[in-house]
Amino acid sequence: MSASTVAGRRAATALDVGDVFVAEVFQRRLHRHGRAVAQRAERLSEQDVRDVLQLF
């Protein structure tokens, strides 16, 4: 194999890995709404604790 063939294959592999990485980043962005629900749920539980403490 010539050096240019090896370099071409490495470049193609790097582009494939880049495509997969970008796809995973966008896929994770689609699931960010789940994080917001968890934060709201955490705030809700903190509010419940405050309500209970006010009773004492």
ChimeraX attribute file (.defattr): number of C-alpha atoms within 10 A of each C-alpha:
attribute: neighborCount
match mode: 1-to-1
recipient: residues
	/A:1	5
	/A:2	7
	/A:3	8
	/A:4	9
	/A:5	10
	/A:6	11
	/A:7	11
	/A:8	12
	/A:9	12
	/A:10	12
	/A:11	12
	/A:12	12
	/A:13	12
	/A:14	12
	/A:15	12
	/A:16	11
	/A:17	12
	/A:18	12
	/A:19	11
	/A:20	11
	/A:21	12
	/A:22	11
	/A:23	12
	/A:24	12
	/A:25	10
	/A:26	10
	/A:27	11
	/A:28	11
	/A:29	10
	/A:30	10
	/A:31	10
	/A:32	10
	/A:33	10
	/A:34	9
	/A:35	10
	/A:36	11
	/A:37	11
	/A:38	11
	/A:39	11
	/A:40	11
	/A:41	12
	/A:42	12
	/A:43	12
	/A:44	12
	/A:45	12
	/A:46	11
	/A:47	12
	/A:48	12
	/A:49	11
	/A:50	11
	/A:51	11
	/A:52	9
	/A:53	9
	/A:54	8
	/A:55	6
	/A:56	5
